[in-house]
């Protein structure tokens, strides 16, 4: 890193690019030098850098808190802690997809969060790519539409989770799961309510699940024109419901879901089919849970 004297020979836009846009480490004494610099914009740049400091500290604290379950397990000797989550419980079309991730110890990725809180698709893709690069191992699992209709969406979600777990290249010592427990899990496990917002491993798995499913639905959009799968990914949006009524149901539509059955002229599925689902993940009522 150049000395403070050398840095002060640069223009304010050059310094802004270095320390705000490229987020380079700020050498000791630079902020104080900018405070007394007479150039226009120097004082404002020092203020912006201090805001960046506060933001970094806040993000670091958030990410440390997001690791609290993992830190507890690592301290107990569980080295390989897997997080597992699913995406796609609520859509009228397409599979339910689960992600499984084992993160390195003390892993902190800026912006890592529950996938539903990351509204920008490009940001989700960037985080997914970084997680895949950094993870000890990662995997995903599908439960197809036919399986959803045969065993119901709740059990299909568990099946996708089982497949994601089985797809990991190494057997985890412990498994953290969002809101439920996986049947026949070979490792000890813990279900955490709202785990995708409370555990780094589950949050990472939610991003893998969401981006994998979204990519699949983009493929379905090229296969089935006119339904808008590229935009709504199969969720029961007004656009999707209009297309379903106008164009009819496709092979990838879930025939156990009420709106699809209505279009097909079928009787409603008995409510017992979803008896084991929690209220926030049953069929169409789960739309807010899954975006």
C-alpha positions as YAML, in Angstrom:
chain: A
units: angstrom
residues:
- id: 1
  name: UNK
  ca: [0.00, 0.00, 0.00]
- id: 2
  name: UNK
  ca: [1.40, 3.45, -0.93]
- id: 3
  name: UNK
  ca: [2.22, 5.89, 1.85]
- id: 4
  name: UNK
  ca: [-0.30, 8.51, 2.95]
- id: 5
  name: UNK
  ca: [1.83, 11.17, 1.22]
- id: 6
  name: UNK
  ca: [1.70, 9.28, -2.08]
- id: 7
  name: UNK
  ca: [-2.02, 8.70, -1.76]
- id: 8
  name: UNK
  ca: [-2.68, 12.40, -1.16]
- id: 9
  name: UNK
  ca: [-1.03, 13.14, -4.50]
- id: 10
  name: UNK
  ca: [-3.96, 11.35, -6.16]
- id: 11
  name: UNK
  ca: [-7.19, 13.11, -7.06]
- id: 12
  name: UNK
  ca: [-10.28, 12.78, -4.86]
- id: 13
  name: UNK
  ca: [-12.10, 10.70, -7.56]
- id: 14
  name: UNK
  ca: [-9.10, 8.33, -7.65]
- id: 15
  name: UNK
  ca: [-9.16, 7.99, -3.87]
- id: 16
  name: UNK
  ca: [-12.94, 7.43, -3.95]
- id: 17
  name: UNK
  ca: [-12.47, 4.60, -6.44]
- id: 18
  name: UNK
  ca: [-9.76, 2.98, -4.30]
- id: 19
  name: UNK
  ca: [-11.43, 3.14, -0.90]
- id: 20
  name: UNK
  ca: [-15.16, 3.13, -1.67]
- id: 21
  name: UNK
  ca: [-15.65, 1.34, -4.95]
- id: 22
  name: UNK
  ca: [-12.72, -1.12, -4.68]
- id: 23
  name: UNK
  ca: [-12.92, -1.18, -0.87]
- id: 24
  name: UNK
  ca: [-9.15, -1.20, -0.36]
- id: 25
  name: UNK
  ca: [-7.80, -1.10, 3.23]
- id: 26
  name: UNK
  ca: [-7.40, 2.46, 4.46]
- id: 27
  name: UNK
  ca: [-3.86, 3.18, 5.78]
- id: 28
  name: UNK
  ca: [-3.43, 4.75, 9.18]
- id: 29
  name: UNK
  ca: [-3.46, 8.55, 9.03]
- id: 30
  name: UNK
  ca: [-5.32, 8.92, 5.73]
- id: 31
  name: UNK
  ca: [-8.67, 9.89, 7.27]
- id: 32
  name: UNK
  ca: [-7.04, 12.52, 9.45]
- id: 33
  name: UNK
  ca: [-5.17, 13.86, 6.42]
- id: 34
  name: UNK
  ca: [-8.40, 14.09, 4.43]
- id: 35
  name: UNK
  ca: [-10.04, 15.95, 7.33]
- id: 36
  name: UNK
  ca: [-7.55, 18.81, 6.91]
- id: 37
  name: UNK
  ca: [-7.21, 18.53, 3.12]
- id: 38
  name: UNK
  ca: [-8.37, 21.75, 1.42]
- id: 39
  name: UNK
  ca: [-9.55, 20.09, -1.78]
- id: 40
  name: UNK
  ca: [-13.25, 20.02, -2.56]
- id: 41
  name: UNK
  ca: [-14.72, 16.65, -1.68]
- id: 42
  name: UNK
  ca: [-11.93, 15.55, 0.67]
- id: 43
  name: UNK
  ca: [-13.98, 16.00, 3.84]
- id: 44
  name: UNK
  ca: [-16.98, 14.24, 2.29]
- id: 45
  name: UNK
  ca: [-14.78, 11.32, 1.21]
- id: 46
  name: UNK
  ca: [-13.46, 10.93, 4.78]
- id: 47
  name: UNK
  ca: [-17.05, 10.87, 6.03]
- id: 48
  name: UNK
  ca: [-18.03, 8.22, 3.45]
- id: 49
  name: UNK
  ca: [-15.07, 6.04, 4.42]
- id: 50
  name: UNK
  ca: [-16.11, 6.23, 8.08]
- id: 51
  name: UNK
  ca: [-19.65, 5.20, 7.08]
- id: 52
  name: UNK
  ca: [-18.09, 2.24, 5.27]
- id: 53
  name: UNK
  ca: [-16.20, 1.32, 8.46]
- id: 54
  name: UNK
  ca: [-19.42, 1.32, 10.48]
- id: 55
  name: UNK
  ca: [-21.19, -0.72, 7.82]
- id: 56
  name: UNK
  ca: [-18.38, -3.27, 7.76]
- id: 57
  name: UNK
  ca: [-18.45, -3.61, 11.55]
- id: 58
  name: UNK
  ca: [-22.23, -4.04, 11.53]
- id: 59
  name: UNK
  ca: [-22.06, -6.65, 8.76]
- id: 60
  name: UNK
  ca: [-19.28, -8.48, 10.57]
- id: 61
  name: UNK
  ca: [-21.35, -8.62, 13.73]
- id: 62
  name: UNK
  ca: [-24.40, -9.84, 11.78]
- id: 63
  name: UNK
  ca: [-22.40, -12.61, 10.12]
- id: 64
  name: UNK
  ca: [-20.89, -13.65, 13.45]
- id: 65
  name: UNK
  ca: [-24.39, -13.89, 14.93]
- id: 66
  name: UNK
  ca: [-25.48, -15.93, 11.90]
- id: 67
  name: UNK
  ca: [-22.85, -18.51, 12.88]
- id: 68
  name: UNK
  ca: [-24.04, -18.97, 16.46]
- id: 69
  name: UNK
  ca: [-25.47, -22.47, 15.93]
- id: 70
  name: UNK
  ca: [-22.41, -23.56, 13.97]
- id: 71
  name: UNK
  ca: [-19.98, -22.12, 16.54]
- id: 72
  name: UNK
  ca: [-21.74, -24.06, 19.30]
- id: 73
  name: UNK
  ca: [-21.50, -27.30, 17.29]
- id: 74
  name: UNK
  ca: [-17.86, -26.72, 16.31]
- id: 75
  name: UNK
  ca: [-17.02, -26.20, 19.99]
- id: 76
  name: UNK
  ca: [-18.60, -29.60, 20.71]
- id: 77
  name: UNK
  ca: [-16.36, -31.32, 18.17]
- id: 78
  name: UNK
  ca: [-18.69, -31.43, 15.16]
- id: 79
  name: UNK
  ca: [-16.35, -30.34, 12.37]
- id: 80
  name: UNK
  ca: [-18.60, -30.83, 9.34]
- id: 81
  name: UNK
  ca: [-21.90, -29.02, 9.92]
- id: 82
  name: UNK
  ca: [-24.37, -29.15, 7.03]
- id: 83
  name: UNK
  ca: [-27.23, -26.74, 6.46]
- id: 84
  name: UNK
  ca: [-30.28, -27.88, 4.47]
- id: 85
  name: UNK
  ca: [-33.23, -25.90, 3.14]
- id: 86
  name: UNK
  ca: [-35.77, -26.13, 0.35]
- id: 87
  name: UNK
  ca: [-37.33, -23.80, -2.21]
- id: 88
  name: UNK
  ca: [-40.56, -24.13, -4.11]
- id: 89
  name: UNK
  ca: [-43.18, -25.35, -1.66]
- id: 90
  name: UNK
  ca: [-45.83, -22.88, -2.83]
- id: 91
  name: UNK
  ca: [-45.63, -22.86, -6.67]
- id: 92
  name: UNK
  ca: [-48.35, -24.34, -8.82]
- id: 93
  name: UNK
  ca: [-45.74, -25.75, -11.21]
- id: 94
  name: UNK
  ca: [-42.29, -27.28, -11.14]
- id: 95
  name: UNK
  ca: [-40.34, -29.34, -8.62]
- id: 96
  name: UNK
  ca: [-39.47, -28.60, -5.02]
- id: 97
  name: UNK
  ca: [-35.69, -28.26, -4.70]
- id: 98
  name: UNK
  ca: [-33.48, -28.58, -1.63]
- id: 99
  name: UNK
  ca: [-29.93, -27.36, -1.11]
- id: 100
  name: UNK
  ca: [-27.30, -28.80, 1.22]
- id: 101
  name: UNK
  ca: [-24.07, -27.00, 2.14]
- id: 102
  name: UNK
  ca: [-21.14, -27.61, 4.48]
- id: 103
  name: UNK
  ca: [-19.32, -24.32, 5.05]
- id: 104
  name: UNK
  ca: [-15.73, -23.96, 6.24]
- id: 105
  name: UNK
  ca: [-15.30, -23.10, 9.92]
- id: 106
  name: UNK
  ca: [-15.88, -19.42, 10.75]
- id: 107
  name: UNK
  ca: [-16.99, -18.73, 7.18]
- id: 108
  name: UNK
  ca: [-18.26, -15.19, 6.64]
- id: 109
  name: UNK
  ca: [-19.56, -14.11, 3.24]
- id: 110
  name: UNK
  ca: [-20.71, -10.50, 2.98]
- id: 111
  name: UNK
  ca: [-24.41, -10.42, 2.11]
- id: 112
  name: UNK
  ca: [-25.11, -14.04, 3.10]
- id: 113
  name: UNK
  ca: [-28.73, -14.24, 4.24]
- id: 114
  name: UNK
  ca: [-32.00, -16.08, 3.83]
- id: 115
  name: UNK
  ca: [-32.60, -16.24, 0.07]
- id: 116
  name: UNK
  ca: [-36.08, -14.72, 0.50]
- id: 117
  name: UNK
  ca: [-34.47, -11.56, 1.88]
- id: 118
  name: UNK
  ca: [-32.19, -11.20, -1.15]
- id: 119
  name: UNK
  ca: [-34.56, -9.68, -3.69]
- id: 120
  name: UNK
  ca: [-32.06, -9.13, -6.50]
- id: 121
  name: UNK
  ca: [-31.63, -12.28, -8.61]
- id: 122
  name: UNK
  ca: [-28.15, -11.26, -9.79]
- id: 123
  name: UNK
  ca: [-26.98, -10.89, -6.17]
- id: 124
  name: UNK
  ca: [-28.37, -14.33, -5.34]
- id: 125
  name: UNK
  ca: [-26.49, -15.81, -8.29]
- id: 126
  name: UNK
  ca: [-23.24, -14.13, -7.24]
- id: 127
  name: UNK
  ca: [-23.61, -15.42, -3.68]
- id: 128
  name: UNK
  ca: [-24.44, -18.92, -4.94]
- id: 129
  name: UNK
  ca: [-21.33, -18.96, -7.12]
- id: 130
  name: UNK
  ca: [-19.14, -17.85, -4.20]
- id: 131
  name: UNK
  ca: [-20.70, -20.40, -1.83]
- id: 132
  name: UNK
  ca: [-20.09, -23.20, -4.33]
- id: 133
  name: UNK
  ca: [-16.48, -22.10, -4.70]
- id: 134
  name: UNK
  ca: [-15.82, -21.82, -0.96]
- id: 135
  name: UNK
  ca: [-17.89, -24.66, 0.52]
- id: 136
  name: UNK
  ca: [-16.36, -27.86, 1.84]
- id: 137
  name: UNK
  ca: [-19.05, -29.49, -0.31]
- id: 138
  name: UNK
  ca: [-22.55, -28.68, -1.56]
- id: 139
  name: UNK
  ca: [-25.40, -30.44, -3.30]
- id: 140
  name: UNK
  ca: [-29.04, -30.14, -4.30]
- id: 141
  name: UNK
  ca: [-31.96, -32.53, -4.61]
- id: 142
  name: UNK
  ca: [-35.22, -32.46, -6.59]
- id: 143
  name: UNK
  ca: [-38.65, -33.90, -5.83]
- id: 144
  name: UNK
  ca: [-40.55, -33.90, -9.10]
- id: 145
  name: UNK
  ca: [-44.15, -32.87, -9.73]
- id: 146
  name: UNK
  ca: [-45.32, -36.48, -9.95]
- id: 147
  name: UNK
  ca: [-43.86, -37.15, -6.51]
- id: 148
  name: UNK
  ca: [-45.45, -34.00, -5.09]
- id: 149
  name: UNK
  ca: [-48.84, -35.15, -6.33]
- id: 150
  name: UNK
  ca: [-48.33, -38.69, -5.06]
- id: 151
  name: UNK
  ca: [-46.95, -38.09, -1.54]
- id: 152
  name: UNK
  ca: [-47.98, -34.39, -1.00]
- id: 153
  name: UNK
  ca: [-45.86, -31.27, -0.95]
- id: 154
  name: UNK
  ca: [-44.76, -31.61, 2.68]
- id: 155
  name: UNK
  ca: [-43.28, -35.07, 2.23]
- id: 156
  name: UNK
  ca: [-41.91, -34.13, -1.21]
- id: 157
  name: UNK
  ca: [-39.98, -31.32, 0.49]
- id: 158
  name: UNK
  ca: [-38.49, -33.84, 2.90]
- id: 159
  name: UNK
  ca: [-37.65, -36.15, 0.00]
- id: 160
  name: UNK
  ca: [-35.78, -33.34, -1.78]
- id: 161
  name: UNK
  ca: [-33.88, -32.67, 1.44]
- id: 162
  name: UNK
  ca: [-32.94, -36.35, 1.76]
- id: 163
  name: UNK
  ca: [-31.62, -36.32, -1.79]
- id: 164
  name: UNK
  ca: [-29.63, -33.13, -1.23]
- id: 165
  name: UNK
  ca: [-28.09, -34.65, 1.90]
- id: 166
  name: UNK
  ca: [-27.25, -37.87, 0.05]
- id: 167
  name: UNK
  ca: [-25.62, -35.84, -2.71]
- id: 168
  name: UNK
  ca: [-22.98, -34.31, -0.44]
- id: 169
  name: UNK
  ca: [-19.46, -35.53, -1.17]
- id: 170
  name: UNK
  ca: [-18.77, -36.01, 2.56]
- id: 171
  name: UNK
  ca: [-21.02, -37.19, 5.38]
- id: 172
  name: UNK
  ca: [-21.72, -34.32, 7.80]
- id: 173
  name: UNK
  ca: [-21.15, -34.72, 11.52]
- id: 174
  name: UNK
  ca: [-24.29, -32.72, 12.25]
- id: 175
  name: UNK
  ca: [-27.19, -31.37, 10.17]
- id: 176
  name: UNK
  ca: [-29.08, -28.11, 10.67]
- id: 177
  name: UNK
  ca: [-32.45, -28.03, 8.91]
- id: 178
  name: UNK
  ca: [-34.92, -25.23, 8.35]
- id: 179
  name: UNK
  ca: [-38.06, -25.80, 10.42]
- id: 180
  name: UNK
  ca: [-38.20, -29.61, 10.33]
- id: 181
  name: UNK
  ca: [-36.25, -32.86, 10.62]
- id: 182
  name: UNK
  ca: [-35.23, -35.21, 7.82]
- id: 183
  name: UNK
  ca: [-36.44, -38.81, 8.08]
- id: 184
  name: UNK
  ca: [-33.72, -41.48, 8.25]
- id: 185
  name: UNK
  ca: [-30.98, -38.86, 8.55]
- id: 186
  name: UNK
  ca: [-27.64, -40.66, 9.09]
- id: 187
  name: UNK
  ca: [-26.28, -37.80, 11.22]
- id: 188
  name: UNK
  ca: [-27.61, -36.07, 14.33]
- id: 189
  name: UNK
  ca: [-29.78, -33.14, 13.32]
- id: 190
  name: UNK
  ca: [-31.65, -30.12, 14.60]
- id: 191
  name: UNK
  ca: [-34.64, -28.36, 13.08]
- id: 192
  name: UNK
  ca: [-34.55, -24.58, 13.55]
- id: 193
  name: UNK
  ca: [-37.68, -22.48, 13.05]
- id: 194
  name: UNK
  ca: [-36.80, -19.72, 10.57]
- id: 195
  name: UNK
  ca: [-33.39, -21.34, 10.33]
- id: 196
  name: UNK
  ca: [-32.69, -19.76, 6.94]
- id: 197
  name: UNK
  ca: [-32.56, -16.38, 8.71]
- id: 198
  name: UNK
  ca: [-30.72, -17.64, 11.81]
- id: 199
  name: UNK
  ca: [-28.02, -20.04, 10.57]
- id: 200
  name: UNK
  ca: [-25.30, -19.31, 8.02]
- id: 201
  name: UNK
  ca: [-25.30, -22.92, 6.80]
- id: 202
  name: UNK
  ca: [-29.07, -23.01, 6.28]
- id: 203
  name: UNK
  ca: [-28.99, -19.56, 4.62]
- id: 204
  name: UNK
  ca: [-26.33, -20.81, 2.20]
- id: 205
  name: UNK
  ca: [-28.44, -23.91, 1.47]
- id: 206
  name: UNK
  ca: [-31.49, -21.71, 0.84]
- id: 207
  name: UNK
  ca: [-29.53, -19.73, -1.76]
- id: 208
  name: UNK
  ca: [-28.37, -22.92, -3.50]
- id: 209
  name: UNK
  ca: [-31.94, -24.26, -3.50]
- id: 210
  name: UNK
  ca: [-33.48, -21.01, -4.75]
- id: 211
  name: UNK
  ca: [-30.99, -20.37, -7.56]
- id: 212
  name: UNK
  ca: [-31.07, -24.01, -8.69]
- id: 213
  name: UNK
  ca: [-34.86, -24.02, -8.87]
- id: 214
  name: UNK
  ca: [-34.98, -20.63, -10.61]
- id: 215
  name: UNK
  ca: [-32.55, -21.90, -13.27]
- id: 216
  name: UNK
  ca: [-34.75, -24.94, -13.81]
- id: 217
  name: UNK
  ca: [-37.85, -22.78, -14.24]
- id: 218
  name: UNK
  ca: [-36.02, -20.64, -16.81]
- id: 219
  name: UNK
  ca: [-35.52, -23.85, -18.78]
- id: 220
  name: UNK
  ca: [-39.25, -24.56, -18.43]
- id: 221
  name: UNK
  ca: [-39.98, -21.09, -19.80]
- id: 222
  name: UNK
  ca: [-38.16, -21.93, -23.03]
- id: 223
  name: UNK
  ca: [-40.04, -25.22, -23.23]
- id: 224
  name: UNK
  ca: [-43.51, -23.84, -22.47]
- id: 225
  name: UNK
  ca: [-43.98, -20.41, -24.04]
- id: 226
  name: UNK
  ca: [-46.76, -18.11, -22.89]
- id: 227
  name: UNK
  ca: [-46.92, -19.08, -19.21]
- id: 228
  name: UNK
  ca: [-44.34, -16.59, -17.94]
- id: 229
  name: UNK
  ca: [-42.25, -19.05, -15.94]
- id: 230
  name: UNK
  ca: [-39.17, -16.86, -16.39]
- id: 231
  name: UNK
  ca: [-40.78, -14.12, -14.30]
- id: 232
  name: UNK
  ca: [-42.93, -15.91, -11.70]
- id: 233
  name: UNK
  ca: [-41.06, -19.26, -11.52]
- id: 234
  name: UNK
  ca: [-44.35, -21.16, -11.15]
- id: 235
  name: UNK
  ca: [-45.72, -19.23, -8.15]
- id: 236
  name: UNK
  ca: [-49.46, -18.40, -8.12]
- id: 237
  name: UNK
  ca: [-49.13, -14.81, -9.30]
- id: 238
  name: UNK
  ca: [-52.03, -13.15, -11.13]
- id: 239
  name: UNK
  ca: [-50.04, -13.49, -14.38]
- id: 240
  name: UNK
  ca: [-49.58, -17.23, -13.87]
- id: 241
  name: UNK
  ca: [-53.19, -17.83, -12.82]
- id: 242
  name: UNK
  ca: [-54.47, -16.02, -15.92]
- id: 243
  name: UNK
  ca: [-52.21, -18.11, -18.18]
- id: 244
  name: UNK
  ca: [-53.30, -21.29, -16.42]
- id: 245
  name: UNK
  ca: [-56.98, -20.50, -17.02]
- id: 246
  name: UNK
  ca: [-56.45, -19.37, -20.63]
- id: 247
  name: UNK
  ca: [-53.94, -22.00, -21.80]
- id: 248
  name: UNK
  ca: [-54.69, -24.92, -19.49]
- id: 249
  name: UNK
  ca: [-52.51, -27.05, -17.26]
- id: 250
  name: UNK
  ca: [-49.12, -28.40, -18.36]
- id: 251
  name: UNK
  ca: [-47.41, -31.66, -17.35]
- id: 252
  name: UNK
  ca: [-45.31, -29.61, -14.88]
- id: 253
  name: UNK
  ca: [-48.38, -28.26, -13.06]
- id: 254
  name: UNK
  ca: [-49.08, -29.80, -9.65]
- id: 255
  name: UNK
  ca: [-52.39, -31.60, -9.88]
- id: 256
  name: UNK
  ca: [-52.74, -31.83, -6.10]
- id: 257
  name: UNK
  ca: [-52.94, -28.03, -5.84]
- id: 258
  name: UNK
  ca: [-56.38, -26.44, -5.74]
- id: 259
  name: UNK
  ca: [-56.01, -23.86, -8.53]
- id: 260
  name: UNK
  ca: [-54.68, -26.46, -10.93]
- id: 261
  name: UNK
  ca: [-57.43, -28.93, -10.03]
- id: 262
  name: UNK
  ca: [-60.01, -26.20, -10.58]
- id: 263
  name: UNK
  ca: [-58.75, -25.58, -14.11]
- id: 264
  name: UNK
  ca: [-58.80, -29.33, -14.79]
- id: 265
  name: UNK
  ca: [-62.32, -29.68, -13.41]
- id: 266
  name: UNK
  ca: [-61.17, -32.02, -10.63]
- id: 267
  name: UNK
  ca: [-62.55, -32.22, -7.11]
- id: 268
  name: UNK
  ca: [-60.51, -30.53, -4.37]
- id: 269
  name: UNK
  ca: [-57.89, -32.66, -2.68]
- id: 270
  name: UNK
  ca: [-58.90, -33.68, 0.84]
- id: 271
  name: UNK
  ca: [-57.34, -31.41, 3.44]
- id: 272
  name: UNK
  ca: [-55.87, -34.46, 5.18]
- id: 273
  name: UNK
  ca: [-53.34, -34.58, 2.35]
- id: 274
  name: UNK
  ca: [-51.60, -31.58, 3.90]
- id: 275
  name: UNK
  ca: [-52.30, -32.41, 7.53]
- id: 276
  name: UNK
  ca: [-48.61, -32.49, 8.45]
- id: 277
  name: UNK
  ca: [-47.75, -29.18, 6.77]
- id: 278
  name: UNK
  ca: [-47.26, -26.13, 8.92]
- id: 279
  name: UNK
  ca: [-49.57, -23.26, 8.05]
- id: 280
  name: UNK
  ca: [-46.93, -21.17, 6.30]
- id: 281
  name: UNK
  ca: [-45.88, -23.86, 3.81]
- id: 282
  name: UNK
  ca: [-49.18, -25.38, 2.67]
- id: 283
  name: UNK
  ca: [-49.88, -25.12, -1.05]
- id: 284
  name: UNK
  ca: [-50.85, -21.66, -2.24]
- id: 285
  name: UNK
  ca: [-50.95, -20.16, 1.26]
- id: 286
  name: UNK
  ca: [-47.18, -20.47, 1.32]
- id: 287
  name: UNK
  ca: [-46.52, -17.88, -1.40]
- id: 288
  name: UNK
  ca: [-45.10, -15.34, 1.07]
- id: 289
  name: UNK
  ca: [-42.77, -18.00, 2.51]
- id: 290
  name: UNK
  ca: [-41.11, -18.83, -0.77]
- id: 291
  name: UNK
  ca: [-40.31, -15.62, -2.68]
...
